[in-house]
Amino acid sequence: MTVQFTLSASAYRCDPCTRRQGTVVSELVRMIKAPALLNGELVGDEHWGCPICLEPKFPVKKPRKPRSK
Ligand SMILES: [Zn+2]
């Protein structure tokens, strides 16, 4: 029995912006959509998003913070 893994790798780009700008928009910036301040600390879901259309593209995977003792 063979198990086949399909690995798909492709360059990311923001299609709407690439079309609009005429140049490939492949940048991503880390952003928080609708952040809140909790006791002065920023809380919210972090995303990787397009810096031009500000569309969140991928959720930022956060490693669980080890509890500081
Ligand atoms: Zn975009």
N, CA, C, O and the ligand as a Tripos MOL2 file, in Angstrom:
@<TRIPOS>MOLECULE
protein
  277   275    70     0     0
PROTEIN
NO_CHARGES

@<TRIPOS>ATOM
      1 N           0.8370   -1.1960    0.0000 N.3       1 MET1
      2 CA          0.0000    0.0000    0.0000 C.3       1 MET1
      3 C           0.8730    1.2460    0.0000 C.2       1 MET1
      4 O           1.8150    1.3710    0.7830 O.2       1 MET1
      5 N           0.5470    2.1280   -0.8640 N.am      2 THR2
      6 CA          1.3240    3.3690   -0.9110 C.3       2 THR2
      7 C           0.4590    4.5430   -0.4750 C.2       2 THR2
      8 O          -0.6860    4.7140   -0.8930 O.2       2 THR2
      9 N           1.0440    5.2990    0.3450 N.am      3 VAL3
     10 CA          0.3580    6.5190    0.7690 C.3       3 VAL3
     11 C           0.9800    7.6870    0.0190 C.2       3 VAL3
     12 O           2.1890    7.9180    0.0520 O.2       3 VAL3
     13 N           0.1240    8.3870   -0.6380 N.am      4 GLN4
     14 CA          0.6570    9.5040   -1.4160 C.3       4 GLN4
     15 C           0.3190   10.8340   -0.7640 C.2       4 GLN4
     16 O          -0.8220   11.1140   -0.3950 O.2       4 GLN4
     17 N           1.3370   11.6160   -0.6450 N.am      5 PHE5
     18 CA          1.1290   12.9530   -0.1190 C.3       5 PHE5
     19 C           1.2380   13.9460   -1.2640 C.2       5 PHE5
     20 O           2.1950   13.9340   -2.0380 O.2       5 PHE5
     21 N           0.2730   14.7670   -1.3460 N.am      6 THR6
     22 CA          0.3730   15.8090   -2.3530 C.3       6 THR6
     23 C           0.7170   17.1060   -1.6430 C.2       6 THR6
     24 O          -0.0200   17.5990   -0.7890 O.2       6 THR6
     25 N           1.8420   17.6250   -2.0230 N.am      7 LEU7
     26 CA          2.2900   18.8620   -1.4190 C.3       7 LEU7
     27 C           2.0770   19.9710   -2.4430 C.2       7 LEU7
     28 O           2.6570   19.9730   -3.5290 O.2       7 LEU7
     29 N           1.2470   20.8850   -2.0650 N.am      8 SER8
     30 CA          1.0490   21.9500   -3.0270 C.3       8 SER8
     31 C           1.6990   23.2270   -2.5030 C.2       8 SER8
     32 O           1.3680   23.7310   -1.4300 O.2       8 SER8
     33 N           2.6150   23.7160   -3.2840 N.am      9 ALA9
     34 CA          3.2970   24.9490   -2.9350 C.3       9 ALA9
     35 C           3.1370   25.9250   -4.0800 C.2       9 ALA9
     36 O           3.4060   25.5990   -5.2370 O.2       9 ALA9
     37 N           2.7120   27.0850   -3.7560 N.am     10 SER10
     38 CA          2.5880   28.0800   -4.7960 C.3      10 SER10
     39 C           2.8420   29.4440   -4.1930 C.2      10 SER10
     40 O           2.6980   29.6470   -2.9870 O.2      10 SER10
     41 N           3.2160   30.3570   -5.0330 N.am     11 ALA11
     42 CA          3.4870   31.6980   -4.5510 C.3      11 ALA11
     43 C           2.1740   32.3820   -4.2180 C.2      11 ALA11
     44 O           1.2000   32.3090   -4.9680 O.2      11 ALA11
     45 N           2.1740   33.0440   -3.0790 N.am     12 TYR12
     46 CA          0.9740   33.7640   -2.6980 C.3      12 TYR12
     47 C           0.9310   35.1120   -3.4030 C.2      12 TYR12
     48 O           1.9610   35.7520   -3.6150 O.2      12 TYR12
     49 N          -0.2350   35.5160   -3.7470 N.am     13 ARG13
     50 CA         -0.4160   36.8940   -4.1870 C.3      13 ARG13
     51 C          -1.8820   37.2620   -4.0100 C.2      13 ARG13
     52 O          -2.7730   36.4140   -4.0340 O.2      13 ARG13
     53 N          -2.0920   38.5510   -3.8340 N.am     14 CYS14
     54 CA         -3.4570   39.0180   -3.6890 C.3      14 CYS14
     55 C          -3.9920   39.2870   -5.0880 C.2      14 CYS14
     56 O          -3.5800   40.2320   -5.7610 O.2      14 CYS14
     57 N          -4.9100   38.4430   -5.5010 N.am     15 ASP15
     58 CA         -5.3950   38.5330   -6.8840 C.3      15 ASP15
     59 C          -6.0850   39.8570   -7.2290 C.2      15 ASP15
     60 O          -5.7480   40.4650   -8.2450 O.2      15 ASP15
     61 N          -7.0410   40.3220   -6.4130 N.am     16 PRO16
     62 CA         -7.7110   41.5880   -6.7690 C.3      16 PRO16
     63 C          -6.7360   42.7510   -6.8700 C.2      16 PRO16
     64 O          -6.8470   43.5800   -7.7740 O.2      16 PRO16
     65 N          -5.7700   42.8200   -5.9370 N.am     17 CYS17
     66 CA         -4.8170   43.9340   -5.9590 C.3      17 CYS17
     67 C          -3.8310   43.7900   -7.0960 C.2      17 CYS17
     68 O          -3.4400   44.7810   -7.7120 O.2      17 CYS17
     69 N          -3.4260   42.5670   -7.3780 N.am     18 THR18
     70 CA         -2.5130   42.3320   -8.4870 C.3      18 THR18
     71 C          -3.1580   42.7890   -9.7930 C.2      18 THR18
     72 O          -2.5060   43.3620  -10.6670 O.2      18 THR18
     73 N          -4.4610   42.5160   -9.8990 N.am     19 ARG19
     74 CA         -5.1810   42.9260  -11.1010 C.3      19 ARG19
     75 C          -5.3020   44.4520  -11.1630 C.2      19 ARG19
     76 O          -5.1110   45.0700  -12.2100 O.2      19 ARG19
     77 N          -5.6230   45.0320  -10.0120 N.am     20 ARG20
     78 CA         -5.8230   46.4740   -9.9720 C.3      20 ARG20
     79 C          -4.5170   47.2350  -10.1770 C.2      20 ARG20
     80 O          -4.4770   48.2360  -10.8920 O.2      20 ARG20
     81 N          -3.4440   46.7490   -9.5410 N.am     21 GLN21
     82 CA         -2.1790   47.4830   -9.5810 C.3      21 GLN21
     83 C          -1.4000   47.2250  -10.8620 C.2      21 GLN21
     84 O          -0.6010   48.0510  -11.3040 O.2      21 GLN21
     85 N          -1.6490   46.0730  -11.4390 N.am     22 GLY22
     86 CA         -0.8700   45.7030  -12.6180 C.3      22 GLY22
     87 C           0.4960   45.1370  -12.2530 C.2      22 GLY22
     88 O           1.2610   44.7370  -13.1310 O.2      22 GLY22
     89 N           0.8020   45.1040  -10.9670 N.am     23 THR23
     90 CA          2.0350   44.4750  -10.5000 C.3      23 THR23
     91 C           1.6620   43.4400   -9.4470 C.2      23 THR23
     92 O           0.6330   43.5440   -8.7800 O.2      23 THR23
     93 N           2.5200   42.4520   -9.3200 N.am     24 VAL24
     94 CA          2.2030   41.3780   -8.3920 C.3      24 VAL24
     95 C           2.2870   41.8770   -6.9520 C.2      24 VAL24
     96 O           3.3150   42.3920   -6.5120 O.2      24 VAL24
     97 N           1.2050   41.7150   -6.2460 N.am     25 VAL25
     98 CA          1.1600   42.1040   -4.8410 C.3      25 VAL25
     99 C           1.2820   40.8470   -3.9980 C.2      25 VAL25
    100 O           0.3160   40.1070   -3.8110 O.2      25 VAL25
    101 N           2.4830   40.6210   -3.4940 N.am     26 SER26
    102 CA          2.7070   39.3830   -2.7630 C.3      26 SER26
    103 C           3.0870   39.6320   -1.3050 C.2      26 SER26
    104 O           3.4880   38.7110   -0.5930 O.2      26 SER26
    105 N           2.9580   40.8740   -0.8730 N.am     27 GLU27
    106 CA          3.3020   41.1800    0.5160 C.3      27 GLU27
    107 C           2.1650   40.8070    1.4490 C.2      27 GLU27
    108 O           0.9880   40.8340    1.0880 O.2      27 GLU27
    109 N           2.5580   40.4650    2.6420 N.am     28 LEU28
    110 CA          1.5670   40.2600    3.6830 C.3      28 LEU28
    111 C           2.0320   41.0170    4.9150 C.2      28 LEU28
    112 O           3.2180   41.0320    5.2460 O.2      28 LEU28
    113 N           1.1030   41.6250    5.5680 N.am     29 VAL29
    114 CA          1.4370   42.2820    6.8230 C.3      29 VAL29
    115 C           0.6030   41.6550    7.9340 C.2      29 VAL29
    116 O          -0.4940   41.1410    7.7130 O.2      29 VAL29
    117 N           1.1570   41.7160    9.1130 N.am     30 ARG30
    118 CA          0.4540   41.1680   10.2630 C.3      30 ARG30
    119 C          -0.5180   42.2170   10.7650 C.2      30 ARG30
    120 O          -0.1490   43.3700   10.9840 O.2      30 ARG30
    121 N          -1.7280   41.8190   10.9390 N.am     31 MET31
    122 CA         -2.7230   42.7940   11.3350 C.3      31 MET31
    123 C          -3.7470   42.1810   12.2720 C.2      31 MET31
    124 O          -3.9040   40.9620   12.3480 O.2      31 MET31
    125 N          -4.4300   43.0510   12.9740 N.am     32 ILE32
    126 CA         -5.5220   42.6110   13.8380 C.3      32 ILE32
    127 C          -6.7730   43.3340   13.3910 C.2      32 ILE32
    128 O          -6.8220   44.5630   13.3470 O.2      32 ILE32
    129 N          -7.7720   42.5570   13.0660 N.am     33 LYS33
    130 CA         -9.0140   43.1620   12.6610 C.3      33 LYS33
    131 C          -9.8870   43.3740   13.9050 C.2      33 LYS33
    132 O         -10.0780   42.4610   14.7090 O.2      33 LYS33
    133 N         -10.3970   44.5670   14.0400 N.am     34 ALA34
    134 CA        -11.2360   44.9240   15.1800 C.3      34 ALA34
    135 C         -10.5910   44.5620   16.5130 C.2      34 ALA34
    136 O         -11.1290   43.7590   17.2750 O.2      34 ALA34
    137 N          -9.4300   45.1610   16.7880 N.am     35 PRO35
    138 CA         -8.7880   44.8640   18.0670 C.3      35 PRO35
    139 C          -9.5100   45.5390   19.2210 C.2      35 PRO35
    140 O         -10.2410   46.5110   19.0300 O.2      35 PRO35
    141 N          -9.3030   45.0290   20.3810 N.am     36 ALA36
    142 CA         -9.8930   45.6230   21.5720 C.3      36 ALA36
    143 C          -8.7930   45.8630   22.5880 C.2      36 ALA36
    144 O          -7.7500   45.2100   22.5670 O.2      36 ALA36
    145 N          -9.0400   46.7920   23.4570 N.am     37 LEU37
    146 CA         -8.0810   47.0450   24.5250 C.3      37 LEU37
    147 C          -8.6430   46.4900   25.8170 C.2      37 LEU37
    148 O          -9.7240   46.8710   26.2650 O.2      37 LEU37
    149 N          -7.8880   45.5890   26.4000 N.am     38 LEU38
    150 CA         -8.3030   44.9880   27.6470 C.3      38 LEU38
    151 C          -7.2760   45.4030   28.6980 C.2      38 LEU38
    152 O          -6.1420   44.9240   28.7030 O.2      38 LEU38
    153 N          -7.6890   46.2840   29.5690 N.am     39 ASN39
    154 CA         -6.7650   46.8460   30.5590 C.3      39 ASN39
    155 C          -5.5190   47.4180   29.8990 C.2      39 ASN39
    156 O          -4.4070   47.2560   30.4010 O.2      39 ASN39
    157 N          -5.7150   48.0790   28.7830 N.am     40 GLY40
    158 CA         -4.5870   48.6910   28.0870 C.3      40 GLY40
    159 C          -3.7940   47.7250   27.2400 C.2      40 GLY40
    160 O          -2.8390   48.1260   26.5760 O.2      40 GLY40
    161 N          -4.1760   46.4430   27.2490 N.am     41 GLU41
    162 CA         -3.4680   45.4640   26.4160 C.3      41 GLU41
    163 C          -4.2900   45.1160   25.2000 C.2      41 GLU41
    164 O          -5.5110   44.9740   25.2630 O.2      41 GLU41
    165 N          -3.5870   44.9810   24.0910 N.am     42 LEU42
    166 CA         -4.2590   44.7310   22.8360 C.3      42 LEU42
    167 C          -4.6760   43.2700   22.7170 C.2      42 LEU42
    168 O          -3.8540   42.3650   22.8590 O.2      42 LEU42
    169 N          -5.9340   43.0560   22.4590 N.am     43 VAL43
    170 CA         -6.3900   41.6900   22.2250 C.3      43 VAL43
    171 C          -7.1620   41.6350   20.9140 C.2      43 VAL43
    172 O          -7.8500   42.5860   20.5430 O.2      43 VAL43
    173 N          -7.0420   40.5370   20.2380 N.am     44 GLY44
    174 CA         -7.7420   40.3820   18.9720 C.3      44 GLY44
    175 C          -7.1160   39.2740   18.1630 C.2      44 GLY44
    176 O          -6.0180   38.8070   18.4690 O.2      44 GLY44
    177 N          -7.8170   38.8570   17.1310 N.am     45 ASP45
    178 CA         -7.3000   37.7890   16.2760 C.3      45 ASP45
    179 C          -6.3330   38.3640   15.2670 C.2      45 ASP45
    180 O          -6.6650   39.2740   14.5070 O.2      45 ASP45
    181 N          -5.1220   37.8140   15.2740 N.am     46 GLU46
    182 CA         -4.1140   38.2900   14.3470 C.3      46 GLU46
    183 C          -4.2390   37.5900   13.0040 C.2      46 GLU46
    184 O          -4.5000   36.3900   12.9210 O.2      46 GLU46
    185 N          -4.0470   38.3660   11.9750 N.am     47 HIS47
    186 CA         -4.0930   37.8110   10.6260 C.3      47 HIS47
    187 C          -2.9110   38.2950    9.8220 C.2      47 HIS47
    188 O          -2.3140   39.3310   10.1130 O.2      47 HIS47
    189 N          -2.5880   37.5270    8.8100 N.am     48 TRP48
    190 CA         -1.7090   38.0210    7.7690 C.3      48 TRP48
    191 C          -2.6140   38.5900    6.7070 C.2      48 TRP48
    192 O          -3.5040   37.9080    6.1990 O.2      48 TRP48
    193 N          -2.3870   39.8250    6.3800 N.am     49 GLY49
    194 CA         -3.3050   40.4460    5.4300 C.3      49 GLY49
    195 C          -2.5830   41.2460    4.3720 C.2      49 GLY49
    196 O          -1.3910   41.5360    4.4730 O.2      49 GLY49
    197 N          -3.3400   41.5900    3.3620 N.am     50 CYS50
    198 CA         -2.8080   42.3750    2.2550 C.3      50 CYS50
    199 C          -2.6980   43.8370    2.6850 C.2      50 CYS50
    200 O          -3.6720   44.4080    3.1760 O.2      50 CYS50
    201 N          -1.5210   44.4520    2.5060 N.am     51 PRO51
    202 CA         -1.3480   45.8380    2.9390 C.3      51 PRO51
    203 C          -2.1080   46.8350    2.0720 C.2      51 PRO51
    204 O          -2.2430   48.0000    2.4460 O.2      51 PRO51
    205 N          -2.6000   46.4000    0.9360 N.am     52 ILE52
    206 CA         -3.2850   47.3390    0.0480 C.3      52 ILE52
    207 C          -4.7950   47.2980    0.2540 C.2      52 ILE52
    208 O          -5.4120   48.3390    0.4830 O.2      52 ILE52
    209 N          -5.3930   46.1290    0.1770 N.am     53 CYS53
    210 CA         -6.8420   46.0690    0.3690 C.3      53 CYS53
    211 C          -7.2080   45.7900    1.8210 C.2      53 CYS53
    212 O          -8.3820   45.7810    2.1890 O.2      53 CYS53
    213 N          -6.1740   45.5610    2.6490 N.am     54 LEU54
    214 CA         -6.3770   45.2980    4.0800 C.3      54 LEU54
    215 C          -7.3240   44.1410    4.3410 C.2      54 LEU54
    216 O          -8.0740   44.1220    5.3170 O.2      54 LEU54
    217 N          -7.2640   43.2040    3.4570 N.am     55 GLU55
    218 CA         -8.0990   42.0160    3.5700 C.3      55 GLU55
    219 C          -7.3140   40.9520    4.3430 C.2      55 GLU55
    220 O          -6.2220   40.5740    3.9190 O.2      55 GLU55
    221 N          -7.8450   40.4640    5.4630 N.am     56 PRO56
    222 CA         -7.1350   39.3970    6.1680 C.3      56 PRO56
    223 C          -7.1200   38.1220    5.3320 C.2      56 PRO56
    224 O          -8.1590   37.6770    4.8430 O.2      56 PRO56
    225 N          -5.9530   37.5470    5.1750 N.am     57 LYS57
    226 CA         -5.8250   36.3780    4.2910 C.3      57 LYS57
    227 C          -5.6500   35.0810    5.0560 C.2      57 LYS57
    228 O          -6.3180   34.0860    4.7720 O.2      57 LYS57
    229 N          -4.7570   35.0970    6.0180 N.am     58 PHE58
    230 CA         -4.4970   33.8740    6.7760 C.3      58 PHE58
    231 C          -4.4700   34.2020    8.2600 C.2      58 PHE58
    232 O          -3.9580   35.2460    8.6620 O.2      58 PHE58
    233 N          -5.0130   33.3230    9.0580 N.am     59 PRO59
    234 CA         -4.8770   33.5330   10.4990 C.3      59 PRO59
    235 C          -3.4400   33.3090   10.9290 C.2      59 PRO59
    236 O          -2.7580   32.4330   10.3970 O.2      59 PRO59
    237 N          -2.9810   34.0890   11.8820 N.am     60 VAL60
    238 CA         -1.6400   33.8900   12.4150 C.3      60 VAL60
    239 C          -1.7010   32.7660   13.4310 C.2      60 VAL60
    240 O          -2.4540   32.8160   14.4040 O.2      60 VAL60
    241 N          -0.8940   31.7600   13.1810 N.am     61 LYS61
    242 CA         -0.8750   30.6400   14.1160 C.3      61 LYS61
    243 C           0.0260   31.0050   15.2720 C.2      61 LYS61
    244 O           1.2270   31.2290   15.1200 O.2      61 LYS61
    245 N          -0.5880   31.0550   16.4140 N.am     62 LYS62
    246 CA          0.1850   31.4570   17.5930 C.3      62 LYS62
    247 C           0.5760   30.2350   18.3850 C.2      62 LYS62
    248 O          -0.2720   29.4160   18.7400 O.2      62 LYS62
    249 N           1.8470   30.1110   18.6610 N.am     63 PRO63
    250 CA          2.2300   29.0300   19.5750 C.3      63 PRO63
    251 C           1.7210   29.3730   20.9620 C.2      63 PRO63
    252 O           1.8130   30.5170   21.4070 O.2      63 PRO63
    253 N           1.1970   28.3920   21.6250 N.am     64 ARG64
    254 CA          0.6750   28.6420   22.9700 C.3      64 ARG64
    255 C           1.8050   29.1110   23.8670 C.2      64 ARG64
    256 O           2.8710   28.5010   23.9500 O.2      64 ARG64
    257 N           1.5340   30.1880   24.5130 N.am     65 LYS65
    258 CA          2.5600   30.7350   25.4060 C.3      65 LYS65
    259 C           2.7710   29.7900   26.5600 C.2      65 LYS65
    260 O           1.8260   29.4020   27.2470 O.2      65 LYS65
    261 N           4.0390   29.4190   26.7700 N.am     66 PRO66
    262 CA          4.2830   28.6050   27.9670 C.3      66 PRO66
    263 C           4.0520   29.4540   29.2040 C.2      66 PRO66
    264 O           4.4630   30.6120   29.2750 O.2      66 PRO66
    265 N           3.4070   28.8690   30.1430 N.am     67 ARG67
    266 CA          3.0870   29.6300   31.3410 C.3      67 ARG67
    267 C           4.3700   30.0120   32.0760 C.2      67 ARG67
    268 O           5.1930   29.1610   32.4150 O.2      67 ARG67
    269 N           4.5110   31.2820   32.3070 N.am     68 SER68
    270 CA          5.7080   31.7010   33.0530 C.3      68 SER68
    271 C           5.4700   31.4560   34.5370 C.2      68 SER68
    272 O           4.3990   31.7310   35.0770 O.2      68 SER68
    273 N           6.4920   30.9390   35.1610 N.am     69 LYS69
    274 CA          6.3180   30.5780   36.5660 C.3      69 LYS69
    275 C           6.6980   31.7470   37.4810 C.2      69 LYS69
    276 O           6.6150   31.6260   38.7030 O.2      69 LYS69
    277 ZN         -5.0670   42.9620   -1.6710 Zn       70 ZN70
@<TRIPOS>BOND
     1     1     2 1
     2     2     3 1
     3     3     4 2
     4     3     5 am
     5     5     6 1
     6     6     7 1
     7     7     8 2
     8     7     9 am
     9     9    10 1
    10    10    11 1
    11    11    12 2
    12    11    13 am
    13    13    14 1
    14    14    15 1
    15    15    16 2
    16    15    17 am
    17    17    18 1
    18    18    19 1
    19    19    20 2
    20    19    21 am
    21    21    22 1
    22    22    23 1
    23    23    24 2
    24    23    25 am
    25    25    26 1
    26    26    27 1
    27    27    28 2
    28    27    29 am
    29    29    30 1
    30    30    31 1
    31    31    32 2
    32    31    33 am
    33    33    34 1
    34    34    35 1
    35    35    36 2
    36    35    37 am
    37    37    38 1
    38    38    39 1
    39    39    40 2
    40    39    41 am
    41    41    42 1
    42    42    43 1
    43    43    44 2
    44    43    45 am
    45    45    46 1
    46    46    47 1
    47    47    48 2
    48    47    49 am
    49    49    50 1
    50    50    51 1
    51    51    52 2
    52    51    53 am
    53    53    54 1
    54    54    55 1
    55    55    56 2
    56    55    57 am
    57    57    58 1
    58    58    59 1
    59    59    60 2
    60    59    61 am
    61    61    62 1
    62    62    63 1
    63    63    64 2
    64    63    65 am
    65    65    66 1
    66    66    67 1
    67    67    68 2
    68    67    69 am
    69    69    70 1
    70    70    71 1
    71    71    72 2
    72    71    73 am
    73    73    74 1
    74    74    75 1
    75    75    76 2
    76    75    77 am
    77    77    78 1
    78    78    79 1
    79    79    80 2
    80    79    81 am
    81    81    82 1
    82    82    83 1
    83    83    84 2
    84    83    85 am
    85    85    86 1
    86    86    87 1
    87    87    88 2
    88    87    89 am
    89    89    90 1
    90    90    91 1
    91    91    92 2
    92    91    93 am
    93    93    94 1
    94    94    95 1
    95    95    96 2
    96    95    97 am
    97    97    98 1
    98    98    99 1
    99    99   100 2
   100    99   101 am
   101   101   102 1
   102   102   103 1
   103   103   104 2
   104   103   105 am
   105   105   106 1
   106   106   107 1
   107   107   108 2
   108   107   109 am
   109   109   110 1
   110   110   111 1
   111   111   112 2
   112   111   113 am
   113   113   114 1
   114   114   115 1
   115   115   116 2
   116   115   117 am
   117   117   118 1
   118   118   119 1
   119   119   120 2
   120   119   121 am
   121   121   122 1
   122   122   123 1
   123   123   124 2
   124   123   125 am
   125   125   126 1
   126   126   127 1
   127   127   128 2
   128   127   129 am
   129   129   130 1
   130   130   131 1
   131   131   132 2
   132   131   133 am
   133   133   134 1
   134   134   135 1
   135   135   136 2
   136   135   137 am
   137   137   138 1
   138   138   139 1
   139   139   140 2
   140   139   141 am
   141   141   142 1
   142   142   143 1
   143   143   144 2
   144   143   145 am
   145   145   146 1
   146   146   147 1
   147   147   148 2
   148   147   149 am
   149   149   150 1
   150   150   151 1
   151   151   152 2
   152   151   153 am
   153   153   154 1
   154   154   155 1
   155   155   156 2
   156   155   157 am
   157   157   158 1
   158   158   159 1
   159   159   160 2
   160   159   161 am
   161   161   162 1
   162   162   163 1
   163   163   164 2
   164   163   165 am
   165   165   166 1
   166   166   167 1
   167   167   168 2
   168   167   169 am
   169   169   170 1
   170   170   171 1
   171   171   172 2
   172   171   173 am
   173   173   174 1
   174   174   175 1
   175   175   176 2
   176   175   177 am
   177   177   178 1
   178   178   179 1
   179   179   180 2
   180   179   181 am
   181   181   182 1
   182   182   183 1
   183   183   184 2
   184   183   185 am
   185   185   186 1
   186   186   187 1
   187   187   188 2
   188   187   189 am
   189   189   190 1
   190   190   191 1
   191   191   192 2
   192   191   193 am
   193   193   194 1
   194   194   195 1
   195   195   196 2
   196   195   197 am
   197   197   198 1
   198   198   199 1
   199   199   200 2
   200   199   201 am
   201   201   202 1
   202   202   203 1
   203   203   204 2
   204   203   205 am
   205   205   206 1
   206   206   207 1
   207   207   208 2
   208   207   209 am
   209   209   210 1
   210   210   211 1
   211   211   212 2
   212   211   213 am
   213   213   214 1
   214   214   215 1
   215   215   216 2
   216   215   217 am
   217   217   218 1
   218   218   219 1
   219   219   220 2
   220   219   221 am
   221   221   222 1
   222   222   223 1
   223   223   224 2
   224   223   225 am
   225   225   226 1
   226   226   227 1
   227   227   228 2
   228   227   229 am
   229   229   230 1
   230   230   231 1
   231   231   232 2
   232   231   233 am
   233   233   234 1
   234   234   235 1
   235   235   236 2
   236   235   237 am
   237   237   238 1
   238   238   239 1
   239   239   240 2
   240   239   241 am
   241   241   242 1
   242   242   243 1
   243   243   244 2
   244   243   245 am
   245   245   246 1
   246   246   247 1
   247   247   248 2
   248   247   249 am
   249   249   250 1
   250   250   251 1
   251   251   252 2
   252   251   253 am
   253   253   254 1
   254   254   255 1
   255   255   256 2
   256   255   257 am
   257   257   258 1
   258   258   259 1
   259   259   260 2
   260   259   261 am
   261   261   262 1
   262   262   263 1
   263   263   264 2
   264   263   265 am
   265   265   266 1
   266   266   267 1
   267   267   268 2
   268   267   269 am
   269   269   270 1
   270   270   271 1
   271   271   272 2
   272   271   273 am
   273   273   274 1
   274   274   275 1
   275   275   276 2
@<TRIPOS>SUBSTRUCTURE
     1 MET1         2 RESIDUE 1 A MET
     2 THR2         6 RESIDUE 1 A THR
     3 VAL3        10 RESIDUE 1 A VAL
     4 GLN4        14 RESIDUE 1 A GLN
     5 PHE5        18 RESIDUE 1 A PHE
     6 THR6        22 RESIDUE 1 A THR
     7 LEU7        26 RESIDUE 1 A LEU
     8 SER8        30 RESIDUE 1 A SER
     9 ALA9        34 RESIDUE 1 A ALA
    10 SER10       38 RESIDUE 1 A SER
    11 ALA11       42 RESIDUE 1 A ALA
    12 TYR12       46 RESIDUE 1 A TYR
    13 ARG13       50 RESIDUE 1 A ARG
    14 CYS14       54 RESIDUE 1 A CYS
    15 ASP15       58 RESIDUE 1 A ASP
    16 PRO16       62 RESIDUE 1 A PRO
    17 CYS17       66 RESIDUE 1 A CYS
    18 THR18       70 RESIDUE 1 A THR
    19 ARG19       74 RESIDUE 1 A ARG
    20 ARG20       78 RESIDUE 1 A ARG
    21 GLN21       82 RESIDUE 1 A GLN
    22 GLY22       86 RESIDUE 1 A GLY
    23 THR23       90 RESIDUE 1 A THR
    24 VAL24       94 RESIDUE 1 A VAL
    25 VAL25       98 RESIDUE 1 A VAL
    26 SER26      102 RESIDUE 1 A SER
    27 GLU27      106 RESIDUE 1 A GLU
    28 LEU28      110 RESIDUE 1 A LEU
    29 VAL29      114 RESIDUE 1 A VAL
    30 ARG30      118 RESIDUE 1 A ARG
    31 MET31      122 RESIDUE 1 A MET
    32 ILE32      126 RESIDUE 1 A ILE
    33 LYS33      130 RESIDUE 1 A LYS
    34 ALA34      134 RESIDUE 1 A ALA
    35 PRO35      138 RESIDUE 1 A PRO
    36 ALA36      142 RESIDUE 1 A ALA
    37 LEU37      146 RESIDUE 1 A LEU
    38 LEU38      150 RESIDUE 1 A LEU
    39 ASN39      154 RESIDUE 1 A ASN
    40 GLY40      158 RESIDUE 1 A GLY
    41 GLU41      162 RESIDUE 1 A GLU
    42 LEU42      166 RESIDUE 1 A LEU
    43 VAL43      170 RESIDUE 1 A VAL
    44 GLY44      174 RESIDUE 1 A GLY
    45 ASP45      178 RESIDUE 1 A ASP
    46 GLU46      182 RESIDUE 1 A GLU
    47 HIS47      186 RESIDUE 1 A HIS
    48 TRP48      190 RESIDUE 1 A TRP
    49 GLY49      194 RESIDUE 1 A GLY
    50 CYS50      198 RESIDUE 1 A CYS
    51 PRO51      202 RESIDUE 1 A PRO
    52 ILE52      206 RESIDUE 1 A ILE
    53 CYS53      210 RESIDUE 1 A CYS
    54 LEU54      214 RESIDUE 1 A LEU
    55 GLU55      218 RESIDUE 1 A GLU
    56 PRO56      222 RESIDUE 1 A PRO
    57 LYS57      226 RESIDUE 1 A LYS
    58 PHE58      230 RESIDUE 1 A PHE
    59 PRO59      234 RESIDUE 1 A PRO
    60 VAL60      238 RESIDUE 1 A VAL
    61 LYS61      242 RESIDUE 1 A LYS
    62 LYS62      246 RESIDUE 1 A LYS
    63 PRO63      250 RESIDUE 1 A PRO
    64 ARG64      254 RESIDUE 1 A ARG
    65 LYS65      258 RESIDUE 1 A LYS
    66 PRO66      262 RESIDUE 1 A PRO
    67 ARG67      266 RESIDUE 1 A ARG
    68 SER68      270 RESIDUE 1 A SER
    69 LYS69      274 RESIDUE 1 A LYS
    70 ZN70       277 GROUP 0 **** ****
